[in-house]
């Protein structure tokens, strides 16, 4: 392995995909999303990149554990009981696998993510 294998987020992503949450998950707005994948492991269990989200709210069900660092914007994450956490530029946190609730983008949001999916 060489220095060329180091993933530099300042370089263009290997893959960029625009998508919408499933229609039944959308609760408000038009939350289009864009994922720039900078790294995906060959086994498919580890991914890292930059995510961008437009204003809106949708349900989430994390099957992976995900580290997030908010670069821009404001989002509100709510658990199934309605307890909320507001995250904004500079915030860093980890969402554990098994978290269910909603994600609401209040101001267009951009985050760095590193996700790990543990497969049985």
QUIVENDA-V90980 format. One record per backbone hydrogen bond with DSSP energy under -1.0 kcal/mol. NH is the residue of the N-H (numbers start at 0). CO is the residue of the C=O. If there is no record, write none. Layout:
{{NH CO} {NH CO}}
//
This chain:
{{4 1} {5 2} {10 7} {13 36} {14 36} {16 34} {18 32} {24 21} {26 56} {27 56} {29 54} {31 29} {32 18} {33 51} {34 16} {35 49} {36 14} {37 47} {38 47} {40 45} {43 40} {46 114} {47 38} {48 112} {49 35} {50 110} {51 33} {52 108} {53 31} {55 104} {56 27} {57 102} {58 24} {59 100} {61 98} {64 115} {65 94} {66 113} {67 92} {68 111} {69 90} {70 109} {71 109} {73 106} {74 86} {75 103} {76 84} {77 101} {78 82} {81 78} {84 76} {86 74} {89 69} {90 87} {92 67} {94 65} {97 61} {98 95} {100 59} {101 77} {102 57} {103 75} {104 55} {105 73} {106 73} {108 52} {109 71} {110 50} {111 68} {112 48} {113 66} {114 46} {115 64} {116 44}}
//
